[in-house]
Amino acid sequence: MNPTRPIRVLVAKPGLDGHDRGAKILAHSLRDAGMEVIYTGLHQTPEMIVQTAVQEDVDVICVSILSGAHNRVFPEILKGLKEKKADDIPVVGGGIIPEADIVTLKAAGIKEIFTPGAALADIVAYVRKLAGR
């Protein structure tokens, strides 16, 4: 993490989920807050997300998921980061995720889950905090 460069954030959309409006709104909000945003586009695999995060030297990964595959996708991302020795990159999630699953995902290492209705300012502030700024 280099404090002289802008915070670099990967916004990722895994799987067959074709709904990316929220991810794009978040990407714009992070950009408007002065961060560099890399948006993966739709239909990314966990492996593709990890590879992009490592190649782009991001400070935080934000994963938007509405497909219901969160209990498979998030652990695969965390595993991939560990395999690449990049598990110091924090992962944040967003989407329609049941409360019981949020508890499980956070226990597994996901830093936070933002559900629909979360304030963009809160997400931006949280990302800044994770990046140590």
C-alpha positions, 0 to 999 in steps of 0.5 A: 500500500503506497500512501502517495498514490490514490486508493486502488479498488477492484469492483467485481461482478462474479458469475452469471449475475447480469445485474450491474447497476449497483456495481457501476454506481459504486464504481462511480462513487469511489471514483468521485471520491478520488479512488482509482477504480478497476471494474471487471465487467460482468461474468467474472470467475473467482480466479479472474477476480483474484488475477485482476486484483493481483495484476492491478495491485489493488488495495481493496476488492469490492464484490457485487453479487445478487445471484445467490452464489455468495457462499461459493464465490466469496470462499473461492476468492479468499482461497485464490488470494491466499494461494497468490500470497495476496490475502492481505487484500481486503474483500468487501461484498455487496448484494442480496445476502441473508443475515445468517450468511453474512455472519458466516462470510465475515467469519471466513474473512470477508471484511464487510457485507453491504446490503441494498440500501446501504449509503454510498458514503458509508461504503466509500468511508469503509473502503478508505478505512480498509486502505488505511487512509 
